[in-house]
Amino acid sequence: MGEGSVPTQGKEIAVEMFLPEDLRRYVEEHAGPVPPLLEELERETRKKTDSPGMLTGKVEGTFLKLLVRLSGARKVLEIGTFTGYSALLMAEGLPADGELVTCEISPEHAALAQRYFDRSPNGHKIRLVLGPAADTLRGIPDGSVDFVFIDADKERYPFYYEECVRVLRSGGLIAADNVLWYGRVLSPEDEASRAIVRFNRTVMGDDRVEKVMLPVRDGVYLIRKR
């Protein structure tokens, strides 16, 4: 969930939106194992952060890793680090000389994430940038990124989208998280919900990209730049 703040229980609600608990556990079991370091990171995140539900989780994280690997990405941009779970899995999908730039606005979350990056065999591929993602995006050249994961403050999704299309190469992918926003997209009553609805409409009507919305956890919009 990255830079933004959401209700602590939000992600758990989203996880259960489409699947009953027993099927959810079944899906997680069949996603395969994650490294012990990530299991430790999940435990610490749940113990020491106010919003552990912002954790990407094994199923979506493994999905992102596979997307990075299958797309042949060498340069990944993540908007919203949180405690680094998704960054570590995506870095695992990169080649040895690949790079993942991840943006985080919370010093506390960044510090926790960096501790785990430093301990990971894939940590050398990750560069954590502390500060507003908008500032980082402005410094990235057009068409220089292969894969983008958007998972930060929801009110800025429309802005992030335009910037991400700009920095993405032709044939590159964007994965945007929380595009169902706990079902609130059907009846948006707050600014975050309305921003997600605007984002979804923009992507749907954008001829520059191919796209499909997937009901993975709280919804992932998978977008390919033509």
C-alpha positions as CSV (number, residue, x, y, z in Angstrom):
1,M,0.0,0.0,0.0
2,G,3.1,2.2,0.2
3,E,2.9,5.9,0.8
4,G,-0.8,6.3,1.6
5,S,-2.7,5.5,4.8
6,V,-5.7,3.2,4.9
7,P,-7.8,1.6,7.6
8,T,-5.8,-1.0,9.5
9,Q,-8.3,-3.7,8.6
10,G,-8.8,-2.6,5.0
11,K,-6.6,-5.2,3.4
12,E,-8.1,-8.1,5.3
13,I,-11.5,-6.9,4.1
14,A,-10.2,-6.8,0.5
15,V,-8.7,-10.3,0.7
16,E,-12.0,-11.7,1.8
17,M,-14.0,-9.8,-0.8
18,F,-14.0,-12.6,-3.3
19,L,-13.0,-15.7,-1.5
20,P,-14.1,-17.3,1.8
21,E,-11.4,-17.9,4.4
22,D,-10.8,-21.6,3.6
23,L,-10.3,-20.9,-0.1
24,R,-8.1,-17.9,0.6
25,R,-5.8,-20.1,2.7
26,Y,-5.8,-22.7,-0.1
27,V,-4.7,-20.1,-2.7
28,E,-1.9,-18.9,-0.4
29,E,-0.7,-22.4,0.2
30,H,-0.5,-23.1,-3.5
31,A,1.4,-19.9,-4.3
32,G,4.5,-21.7,-3.1
33,P,6.9,-20.7,-0.3
34,V,8.6,-17.4,0.2
35,P,12.1,-17.0,1.6
36,P,12.3,-17.1,5.4
37,L,13.5,-13.5,5.4
38,L,10.1,-12.4,4.0
39,E,8.3,-14.5,6.6
40,E,10.3,-12.6,9.2
41,L,9.5,-9.3,7.6
42,E,5.8,-10.0,7.6
43,R,5.9,-10.9,11.3
44,E,7.8,-7.7,12.2
45,T,5.5,-5.6,10.0
46,R,2.4,-7.0,11.8
47,K,4.0,-6.4,15.2
48,K,5.5,-3.0,14.7
49,T,3.4,-1.0,12.2
50,D,0.0,0.6,12.7
51,S,-1.3,-0.7,9.3
52,P,-0.1,-4.2,8.8
53,G,-2.9,-4.8,6.3
54,M,-0.9,-2.6,3.9
55,L,1.5,-5.5,3.4
56,T,1.3,-6.8,-0.2
57,G,1.3,-10.5,0.9
58,K,2.5,-13.7,-0.6
59,V,0.0,-14.2,-3.4
60,E,0.2,-10.7,-4.9
61,G,3.9,-10.5,-4.2
62,T,4.6,-13.7,-6.0
63,F,2.4,-12.6,-8.9
64,L,4.5,-9.4,-9.2
65,K,7.7,-11.4,-9.1
66,L,6.5,-13.6,-12.0
67,L,5.3,-10.5,-14.0
68,V,8.8,-9.0,-13.6
69,R,10.5,-12.2,-14.6
70,L,8.1,-13.1,-17.5
71,S,8.3,-9.5,-19.0
72,G,12.1,-9.6,-19.0
73,A,12.2,-6.4,-17.0
74,R,15.6,-4.9,-16.1
75,K,14.5,-1.6,-14.6
76,V,11.5,-1.6,-12.1
77,L,9.9,1.4,-10.4
78,E,7.8,0.9,-7.3
79,I,5.7,3.8,-6.0
80,G,5.1,3.0,-2.3
81,T,7.6,0.8,-0.5
82,F,5.9,0.3,2.9
83,T,8.1,-2.2,4.6
84,G,9.6,-3.7,1.5
85,Y,7.8,-7.0,1.0
86,S,6.8,-6.4,-2.6
87,A,10.2,-4.8,-3.5
88,L,12.1,-7.9,-2.3
89,L,9.9,-10.3,-4.3
90,M,10.1,-8.2,-7.5
91,A,13.9,-7.9,-7.0
92,E,14.0,-11.7,-6.9
93,G,12.5,-11.7,-10.4
94,L,15.1,-9.3,-11.8
95,P,18.4,-10.4,-13.4
96,A,21.6,-10.0,-11.4
97,D,22.3,-6.6,-13.0
98,G,18.7,-5.4,-12.8
99,E,17.6,-2.4,-10.7
100,L,14.5,-1.6,-8.7
101,V,13.9,1.9,-7.5
102,T,11.3,2.1,-4.7
103,C,9.8,5.4,-3.4
104,E,8.7,5.8,0.2
105,I,7.6,8.9,2.1
106,S,7.7,7.5,5.7
107,P,11.1,7.5,7.3
108,E,10.0,4.8,9.7
109,H,8.8,2.4,7.0
110,A,11.8,3.2,4.9
111,A,14.2,2.3,7.7
112,L,12.5,-1.0,8.4
113,A,12.5,-1.9,4.7
114,Q,16.2,-1.0,4.3
115,R,17.2,-3.3,7.1
116,Y,15.7,-6.2,5.2
117,F,17.1,-5.1,1.9
118,D,20.5,-5.1,3.5
119,R,20.0,-8.7,4.6
120,S,18.7,-10.0,1.3
121,P,20.8,-11.6,-1.4
122,N,18.7,-9.5,-3.8
123,G,19.1,-6.3,-1.8
124,H,21.9,-4.9,-4.0
125,K,19.3,-4.6,-6.8
126,I,17.1,-2.2,-4.8
127,R,17.5,1.5,-4.4
128,L,15.2,3.1,-1.9
129,V,14.4,6.8,-2.4
130,L,13.0,8.6,0.7
131,G,10.6,11.5,-0.3
132,P,7.6,12.2,-2.4
133,A,7.3,9.9,-5.4
134,A,6.4,12.8,-7.6
135,D,9.9,14.3,-7.1
136,T,11.5,11.0,-8.1
137,L,9.3,10.6,-11.1
138,R,10.2,14.0,-12.4
139,G,13.9,12.9,-12.5
140,I,13.3,9.7,-14.6
141,P,13.8,9.9,-18.3
142,D,11.0,9.1,-20.8
143,G,10.8,5.4,-21.8
144,S,13.5,4.2,-19.4
145,V,11.5,1.8,-17.2
146,D,10.3,-1.7,-18.0
147,F,7.9,-2.3,-15.1
148,V,6.0,-0.1,-12.6
149,F,4.1,-1.1,-9.5
150,I,1.8,1.7,-8.2
151,D,0.8,1.2,-4.6
152,A,0.8,4.6,-2.8
153,D,-1.5,7.4,-1.8
154,K,-4.7,6.8,-3.8
155,E,-5.6,10.4,-4.3
156,R,-2.5,10.8,-6.6
157,Y,-3.2,7.7,-8.7
158,P,-4.3,9.8,-11.7
159,F,-1.1,11.8,-11.6
160,Y,1.1,8.7,-11.0
161,Y,-0.5,7.1,-14.0
162,E,0.4,9.8,-16.5
163,E,3.9,10.0,-15.2
164,C,4.3,6.2,-15.3
165,V,3.1,6.0,-18.9
166,R,5.7,8.7,-19.7
167,V,8.7,6.8,-18.1
168,L,7.6,3.4,-19.3
169,R,9.1,1.9,-22.5
170,S,6.9,0.6,-25.3
171,G,5.8,-2.9,-24.3
172,G,6.4,-2.2,-20.6
173,L,4.0,-3.0,-17.9
174,I,2.2,-1.2,-15.1
175,A,0.5,-3.0,-12.2
176,A,-1.7,-0.8,-10.1
177,D,-2.9,-2.1,-6.8
178,N,-6.2,-1.5,-4.9
179,V,-8.2,-0.6,-7.9
180,L,-11.3,-2.1,-6.3
181,W,-10.7,-0.2,-3.1
182,Y,-12.6,-2.6,-0.8
183,G,-15.6,-2.3,-3.2
184,R,-15.9,1.4,-2.6
185,V,-15.4,2.1,-6.4
186,L,-19.1,1.1,-6.8
187,S,-20.2,3.9,-4.5
188,P,-17.4,6.4,-4.0
189,E,-18.0,8.7,-1.1
190,D,-14.5,9.9,-0.2
191,E,-11.7,11.5,-2.1
192,A,-9.5,8.4,-2.3
193,S,-12.4,6.3,-3.7
194,R,-13.2,9.0,-6.3
195,A,-9.5,9.2,-7.3
196,I,-9.4,5.4,-7.9
197,V,-12.6,5.7,-10.0
198,R,-11.0,8.5,-12.0
199,F,-7.9,6.4,-12.4
200,N,-9.8,3.3,-13.6
201,R,-11.9,5.3,-16.1
202,T,-8.7,7.0,-17.4
203,V,-7.0,3.6,-18.0
204,M,-10.1,2.1,-19.5
205,G,-10.4,4.9,-22.1
206,D,-6.7,5.2,-22.8
207,D,-5.8,4.0,-26.4
208,R,-2.1,4.2,-25.5
209,V,-2.3,1.0,-23.5
210,E,-3.8,-2.5,-23.4
211,K,-5.3,-3.5,-20.0
212,V,-7.1,-6.0,-17.9
213,M,-8.4,-5.6,-14.4
214,L,-7.8,-8.7,-12.2
215,P,-9.6,-9.5,-8.9
216,V,-6.3,-10.3,-7.1
217,R,-6.6,-9.3,-3.4
218,D,-8.1,-5.7,-3.6
219,G,-7.8,-5.6,-7.4
220,V,-4.8,-5.2,-9.7
221,Y,-5.0,-3.3,-13.0
222,L,-2.5,-4.8,-15.4
223,I,-1.5,-2.3,-18.1
224,R,0.8,-2.7,-21.1
225,K,2.0,0.4,-23.0
226,R,1.7,0.0,-26.8
